[in-house]
Amino acid sequence: MTQKATAQQKNTWLFLILIMPIIFFFFLYLFGTNRYNLPTYYAIDSTKVEGRWKVRYQTLPAFTFVNQYGEKFTRQSIKEDEVYVVDFFFTKCGNPTLCPHMSKELVRVQDMFAKNDKVKILSHTVDPDNDTPEVLRQYAEKYGAKRGKWHFLTGLKKDIYDLAYQGYKINAGEEKNTVTPEFLHATKFILMDGKGRIRGYYDAIEPKDVDRLITEVNVLLYAMKLEK
């Protein structure tokens, strides 16, 4: 068997792995009970409406940042019919198994949804003192980020850390009592719907978990269409 044939078989299996959950989702939706519902995280309260319980979930708070082009990006920039993949990083991170690897995995996500303008990526720096829009633009170009598709966001340090803790429920911050600044951030990708609700967490340095993210982006997109 040639290397070309082997590569084609691998690509075929990967396609089947990614598409089967979506087919299963539609089968259950049309002919049975749909149990492939993505979770919605952090319920706030619930009320009974016409005999049915309606749950209210946490949504992202207001924020104002700028992207790598110096364009303002706010909570209002998030559209209800879009899906967002979110991470936290910093450009000076020299560990090849962390930020650079995370960004490479996001390249894969971007490529998978290159023709779908309903899927966006938001990468927040945890080192805004260094990561100016100009620095972020250079970093974005290194990874082939498409304008309007993949936003690298910076702003006030407190606002970024507060959004990580309070909005996305992950760690992000700066280590104290160090000779040079050291920054901490969770190595997670976060899936968010257009209503600002968290729909999934994924290990950003584990390719199989990123495969699951890609699958569940597709599932969420279709589920949102069916809800209209």
VONUDREN-938095 format. One line per 4 residues: number of its first residue (from 0); their letters; for each residue y, x, z of C-alpha. Coordinates in nm, 3 decimals, m for minus. Example, Ala and Ser with C-alpha at 12.3 -4.5 7.8 and 13.67 -1.06 7.14 Angstrom:
residues 2
0 = AS = m0.450/1.230/0.780 ~ m0.106/1.367/0.714 $
end
This chain:
residues 228
0 = MTQK = 0.000/0.000/0.000 ~ 0.340/0.140/m0.099 ~ 0.628/0.188/0.143 ~ 0.827/m0.067/m0.059 $
4 = ATAQ = 0.556/m0.330/m0.019 ~ 0.531/m0.257/0.354 ~ 0.907/m0.297/0.393 ~ 0.897/m0.628/0.204 $
8 = QKNT = 0.621/m0.756/0.432 ~ 0.821/m0.659/0.742 ~ 1.128/m0.839/0.606 ~ 0.917/m1.148/0.531 $
12 = WLFL = 0.774/m1.155/0.884 ~ 1.120/m1.108/1.037 ~ 1.252/m1.398/0.828 ~ 0.965/m1.621/0.941 $
16 = ILIM = 1.019/m1.525/1.305 ~ 1.386/m1.619/1.281 ~ 1.345/m1.940/1.082 ~ 1.045/m2.096/1.259 $
20 = PIIF = 1.237/m2.207/1.573 ~ 1.489/m2.385/1.350 ~ 1.214/m2.566/1.158 ~ 1.053/m2.657/1.489 $
24 = FFFL = 1.388/m2.784/1.619 ~ 1.429/m3.018/1.321 ~ 1.070/m3.139/1.333 ~ 1.109/m3.241/1.696 $
28 = YLFG = 1.451/m3.390/1.633 ~ 1.320/m3.608/1.350 ~ 0.967/m3.688/1.466 ~ 0.938/m3.623/1.835 $
32 = TNRY = 1.104/m3.510/2.154 ~ 1.330/m3.211/2.101 ~ 1.253/m2.957/2.370 ~ 1.425/m2.667/2.197 $
36 = NLPT = 1.758/m2.742/2.358 ~ 1.968/m2.439/2.436 ~ 2.080/m2.440/2.798 ~ 2.440/m2.498/2.895 $
40 = YYAI = 2.535/m2.284/3.192 ~ 2.730/m2.358/3.510 ~ 2.746/m2.731/3.570 ~ 3.057/m2.833/3.765 $
44 = DSTK = 2.985/m3.197/3.843 ~ 2.830/m3.511/3.700 ~ 2.926/m3.875/3.671 ~ 2.726/m4.184/3.583 $
48 = VEGR = 2.850/m4.358/3.270 ~ 2.679/m4.678/3.150 ~ 2.366/m4.593/3.347 ~ 2.341/m4.236/3.223 $
52 = WKVR = 2.445/m3.916/3.397 ~ 2.710/m3.713/3.217 ~ 2.733/m3.350/3.325 ~ 3.056/m3.151/3.304 $
56 = YQTL = 3.017/m2.777/3.250 ~ 3.245/m2.483/3.309 ~ 3.454/m2.382/3.010 ~ 3.657/m2.070/2.946 $
60 = PAFT = 3.996/m2.054/3.121 ~ 4.318/m1.984/2.937 ~ 4.375/m1.627/2.819 ~ 4.598/m1.433/2.581 $
64 = FVNQ = 4.491/m1.106/2.417 ~ 4.563/m0.923/2.092 ~ 4.309/m0.802/1.839 ~ 4.278/m0.477/1.645 $
68 = YGEK = 4.548/m0.592/1.402 ~ 4.798/m0.673/1.675 ~ 4.741/m1.047/1.618 ~ 4.748/m1.280/1.918 $
72 = FTRQ = 4.412/m1.431/2.014 ~ 4.416/m1.702/2.281 ~ 4.189/m1.969/2.424 ~ 4.334/m2.203/2.162 $
76 = SIKE = 4.207/m1.969/1.888 ~ 3.853/m2.082/1.969 ~ 3.761/m2.369/1.737 ~ 3.524/m2.648/1.843 $
80 = DEVY = 3.310/m2.624/1.529 ~ 3.252/m2.248/1.567 ~ 3.002/m2.032/1.754 ~ 3.097/m1.707/1.929 $
84 = VVDF = 2.903/m1.395/2.025 ~ 3.083/m1.207/2.303 ~ 3.055/m0.861/2.459 ~ 3.250/m0.610/2.671 $
88 = FFTK = 3.272/m0.239/2.584 ~ 3.513/0.055/2.558 ~ 3.567/0.302/2.276 ~ 3.537/0.617/2.489 $
92 = CGNP = 3.188/0.525/2.604 ~ 2.987/0.833/2.509 ~ 2.643/0.709/2.607 ~ 2.465/0.644/2.274 $
96 = TLCP = 2.233/0.390/2.440 ~ 2.522/0.170/2.560 ~ 2.846/0.082/2.377 ~ 2.761/0.250/2.043 $
100 = HMSK = 2.420/0.086/2.043 ~ 2.571/m0.251/2.134 ~ 2.820/m0.223/1.849 ~ 2.540/m0.135/1.605 $
104 = ELVR = 2.350/m0.444/1.714 ~ 2.663/m0.653/1.656 ~ 2.682/m0.509/1.305 ~ 2.338/m0.662/1.255 $
108 = VQDM = 2.465/m0.997/1.388 ~ 2.770/m0.978/1.161 ~ 2.556/m0.897/0.857 ~ 2.318/m1.184/0.931 $
112 = FAKN = 2.608/m1.434/0.933 ~ 2.835/m1.260/0.684 ~ 2.865/m1.571/0.468 ~ 2.903/m1.817/0.755 $
116 = DKVK = 3.265/m1.841/0.865 ~ 3.164/m2.057/1.164 ~ 3.020/m1.754/1.347 ~ 3.265/m1.512/1.512 $
120 = ILSH = 3.229/m1.204/1.733 ~ 3.461/m1.120/2.025 ~ 3.443/m0.766/2.168 ~ 3.664/m0.713/2.475 $
124 = TVDP = 3.760/m0.363/2.584 ~ 3.738/m0.283/2.954 ~ 3.970/0.018/2.902 ~ 4.290/m0.137/2.766 $
128 = DNDT = 4.506/0.162/2.871 ~ 4.331/0.369/2.607 ~ 4.209/0.100/2.369 ~ 4.530/m0.004/2.200 $
132 = PEVL = 4.516/m0.222/1.888 ~ 4.541/0.096/1.677 ~ 4.247/0.259/1.858 ~ 4.045/m0.061/1.833 $
136 = RQYA = 4.121/m0.086/1.462 ~ 3.984/0.262/1.403 ~ 3.673/0.173/1.604 ~ 3.635/m0.156/1.415 $
140 = EKYG = 3.656/0.023/1.081 ~ 3.386/0.265/1.195 ~ 3.147/m0.027/1.234 ~ 3.261/m0.220/0.927 $
144 = AKRG = 3.406/m0.513/1.121 ~ 3.527/m0.787/0.889 ~ 3.879/m0.913/0.945 ~ 3.879/m1.263/1.092 $
148 = KWHF = 3.508/m1.233/1.170 ~ 3.487/m0.969/1.440 ~ 3.780/m0.947/1.682 ~ 3.824/m0.646/1.910 $
152 = LTGL = 4.043/m0.769/2.194 ~ 4.272/m0.592/2.439 ~ 4.534/m0.701/2.690 ~ 4.619/m0.668/3.057 $
156 = KKDI = 4.339/m0.507/3.255 ~ 4.342/m0.775/3.525 ~ 4.323/m1.052/3.266 ~ 4.023/m0.891/3.096 $
160 = YDLA = 3.834/m0.836/3.422 ~ 3.917/m1.185/3.548 ~ 3.789/m1.339/3.224 ~ 3.466/m1.139/3.254 $
164 = YQGY = 3.405/m1.246/3.615 ~ 3.539/m1.598/3.612 ~ 3.485/m1.701/3.252 ~ 3.167/m1.526/3.143 $
168 = KINA = 3.018/m1.454/3.488 ~ 2.943/m1.088/3.413 ~ 3.053/m0.754/3.556 ~ 3.348/m0.563/3.412 $
172 = GEEK = 3.581/m0.323/3.588 ~ 3.689/0.029/3.668 ~ 3.519/0.260/3.915 ~ 3.751/0.380/4.188 $
176 = NTVT = 3.772/0.725/4.349 ~ 3.672/0.916/4.037 ~ 3.848/1.220/3.890 ~ 3.859/1.059/3.547 $
180 = PEFL = 3.848/0.683/3.484 ~ 3.497/0.541/3.460 ~ 3.441/0.187/3.343 ~ 3.166/m0.061/3.416 $
184 = HATK = 3.053/m0.353/3.204 ~ 2.741/m0.560/3.161 ~ 2.524/m0.472/2.862 ~ 2.493/m0.836/2.766 $
188 = FILM = 2.574/m1.042/2.462 ~ 2.694/m1.393/2.545 ~ 2.653/m1.693/2.317 ~ 2.935/m1.945/2.346 $
192 = DGKG = 2.995/m2.275/2.170 ~ 3.331/m2.390/2.040 ~ 3.396/m2.595/2.352 ~ 3.409/m2.274/2.554 $
196 = RIRG = 3.070/m2.326/2.721 ~ 2.817/m2.050/2.782 ~ 2.492/m2.119/2.595 ~ 2.296/m1.795/2.639 $
200 = YYDA = 2.277/m1.438/2.770 ~ 2.094/m1.159/2.586 ~ 2.007/m0.797/2.654 ~ 2.236/m0.615/2.411 $
204 = IEPK = 2.031/m0.295/2.406 ~ 1.700/m0.467/2.337 ~ 1.657/m0.542/1.962 ~ 1.402/m0.819/2.025 $
208 = DVDR = 1.651/m1.000/2.248 ~ 1.917/m0.964/1.978 ~ 1.665/m1.120/1.736 ~ 1.645/m1.412/1.978 $
212 = LITE = 2.026/m1.432/1.983 ~ 2.034/m1.452/1.604 ~ 1.775/m1.730/1.608 ~ 1.963/m1.926/1.874 $
216 = VNVL = 2.294/m1.892/1.691 ~ 2.124/m2.073/1.403 ~ 1.978/m2.335/1.637 ~ 2.319/m2.394/1.799 $
220 = LYAM = 2.491/m2.426/1.461 ~ 2.247/m2.693/1.348 ~ 2.257/m2.873/1.682 ~ 2.637/m2.889/1.661 $
224 = KLEK = 2.613/m3.042/1.313 ~ 2.373/m3.307/1.436 ~ 2.605/m3.394/1.726 ~ 2.888/m3.489/1.489 $
end
